[in-house]
Amino acid sequence: MFAIVWLVAVALGQRTMLDYDFTPAQPGDPPAKWPADTKVPRTAGLPTIVLLAHPRCPCTRATIDELARMMARLHNQATAAVVFVRPQGLLEDWEKTDLWRSASRIPDVTVLSDADGVEAARFGAQASGQTLLYSAAGDLQFSGGITASRGHSGDNLGRSSIVSLVTTGKGVTHTSVYGCSLHNPERAQAQ
């Protein structure tokens, strides 16, 4: 009897974990045109990838890994910025975690601090891992995530779509995002 109860508990626990892994975050609402008042840099003549991230979200490690793979494929064809949100009231440099250092090592990527989530609001991001692709002309081409589930690296539709959009002009324009809320200071302080 104990073994049956144990197996049922394990199965229910596993299902709960899988449901969490594959449940997307709240979708963002990015602007169709590059925001005029943003501090995120762009390189003239190149598309720009913007990744908005929570510096202490465990799911974001896989997103940074996927960005590194993507930028290796897009060398000299696009630039990227990783914008780490620092919620209001937290100490300066709170966002400079190992994720910050990992993102800083990726070629063609600029890493920025976003005090009070100003840039996240400009780009309409709700969840860590929200990735946007803007054309060289400043038009939104892609909005979504670049992982297939929470915290899991590997081939996925988001990463391949951005690569395809940059290299061929064709690809999926939206995928789900899997990450922590960018606007939840209670979670941030607990980390």
C-alpha atoms as one frame of an Amber mdcrd trajectory, in Angstrom:
protein
   0.000   0.000   0.000   2.836   2.387   0.911   4.503   1.766  -2.465   1.305
   2.648  -4.352   0.851   5.893  -2.392   4.513   6.730  -2.964   4.254   6.103
  -6.742   1.110   8.268  -6.985   2.836  11.084  -5.063   5.903  10.887  -7.309
   3.742  10.911 -10.450   1.730  13.927  -9.243   4.917  15.771  -8.287   6.461
  15.061 -11.672   3.335  16.278 -13.459   3.322  19.504 -11.428   6.961  20.147
 -12.317   6.329  19.477 -16.016   3.262  21.728 -16.006   5.402  24.529 -14.553
   8.240  23.926 -17.036   5.917  24.146 -20.031   3.580  26.941 -18.863   4.498
  30.189 -20.607   4.812  33.476 -18.781   2.508  36.414 -19.371   3.185  37.676
 -22.902   4.696  41.101 -23.386   3.358  43.867 -25.601   6.405  45.302 -27.403
   6.146  48.390 -29.596   6.012  47.827 -33.353   8.733  50.473 -33.815  11.996
  50.955 -31.926  11.267  53.217 -28.913  12.686  56.683 -29.570  13.525  57.372
 -25.908  15.339  54.105 -25.143  18.926  53.998 -23.924  19.475  50.579 -25.535
  22.107  51.054 -28.269  21.691  50.098 -31.915  24.287  49.728 -34.648  23.361
  51.483 -37.887  22.615  49.056 -40.690  22.220  45.975 -38.464  19.232  44.319
 -36.815  19.159  44.520 -33.020  18.156  41.776 -30.602  16.931  42.964 -27.198
  16.752  40.453 -24.355  15.075  41.627 -21.149  16.077  39.607 -18.119  15.681
  39.184 -14.381  19.253  38.789 -13.066  18.252  36.186 -10.476  15.740  34.114
 -12.428  17.000  30.508 -12.583  15.271  30.048 -15.963  17.352  32.837 -17.519
  20.605  30.841 -17.539  19.260  28.750 -20.441  18.181  31.924 -22.245  21.679
  33.420 -21.953  23.125  30.117 -23.263  20.737  30.249 -26.230  21.671  33.877
 -26.911  25.350  32.880 -27.010  24.596  30.135 -29.563  22.489  32.525 -31.619
  25.087  35.296 -31.644  27.779  32.808 -32.722  25.636  32.047 -35.783  24.866
  35.734 -36.429  28.396  37.099 -36.030  28.584  40.530 -37.750  24.974  40.191
 -38.951  23.220  41.519 -35.819  23.953  43.081 -32.471  22.247  42.375 -29.177
  21.607  44.007 -25.830  20.787  42.183 -22.613  18.878  44.472 -20.273  18.881
  43.306 -16.648  16.033  44.755 -14.614  16.752  46.049 -11.098  13.434  46.545
  -9.284  12.894  49.768  -7.379  14.406  49.920  -3.907  17.197  47.386  -4.439
  20.864  48.258  -4.075  22.926  49.425  -7.031  24.808  46.513  -8.649  22.216
  44.021  -7.290  21.682  42.932 -10.892  25.384  42.210 -11.545  25.149  38.460
 -10.981  26.805  35.507 -12.702  24.160  35.885 -15.442  25.413  39.433 -16.053
  28.973  38.140 -16.334  27.906  35.345 -18.704  26.051  37.772 -20.972  29.015
  40.187 -20.921  31.266  37.500 -22.419  29.111  37.030 -25.551  30.567  38.793
 -28.634  28.425  41.575 -30.163  26.344  41.858 -26.962  25.990  44.946 -24.776
  24.819  44.425 -21.195  22.808  47.150 -19.477  21.273  47.797 -16.095  17.608
  48.815 -16.048  16.920  50.633 -12.784  13.221  50.476 -11.861  12.380  48.558
 -15.063  12.169  51.674 -17.243  13.522  49.935 -20.358  11.416  46.824 -19.719
   8.349  49.077 -19.741   9.477  50.840 -22.939   9.826  47.468 -24.648   6.595
  46.076 -23.149   8.307  43.101 -21.484   6.627  41.143 -18.690   8.884  38.116
 -18.196  12.571  37.352 -18.005  13.717  35.986 -21.327  11.478  38.228 -23.455
  13.498  38.530 -26.653  12.801  41.044 -29.391  14.270  41.410 -32.855  14.131
  44.816 -34.516  15.182  45.274 -38.135  17.899  47.756 -39.109  15.024  50.156
 -39.902  13.634  49.756 -36.363  10.621  47.539 -37.145   9.683  44.731 -34.741
  10.227  41.387 -36.473  10.086  38.932 -33.567   8.801  38.814 -30.007   9.027
  35.810 -27.712  11.316  33.422 -25.944  14.410  31.598 -27.138  13.982  28.460
 -25.017  11.410  25.686 -25.490  10.534  25.569 -21.769  11.681  26.989 -18.432
  15.402  26.657 -17.896  16.049  24.219 -20.741  18.617  24.855 -23.467  18.482
  23.168 -26.844  17.027  23.560 -30.293  13.924  25.723 -30.198  11.629  27.687
 -32.467  12.508  31.108 -31.020  16.240  30.875 -31.593  15.885  29.346 -35.065
  13.278  31.947 -36.044  15.511  34.886 -35.111  18.442  33.365 -36.996  16.205
  32.793 -40.021  14.688  36.280 -39.878  18.144  37.876 -39.790  19.670  35.669
 -42.489  16.715  35.131 -44.861  14.013  37.596 -43.810  11.611  34.713 -43.125
  10.601  32.989 -39.906   8.043  32.747 -37.130   7.359  36.148 -35.557   6.157
  35.076 -32.095   6.893  32.348 -29.548   6.049  31.865 -25.866   8.374  33.154
 -23.141   9.339  30.968 -20.171  10.726  32.984 -17.279  10.102  34.825 -14.022
   8.170  38.062 -13.810  10.262  41.172 -14.367   7.931  43.127 -12.084   7.958
  41.011  -8.923  10.281  42.595  -6.347   9.235  40.103  -3.637  10.670  37.227
  -5.698  13.763  39.284  -6.486  14.453  40.053  -2.815  14.079  36.392  -1.866
  16.861  35.391  -4.257
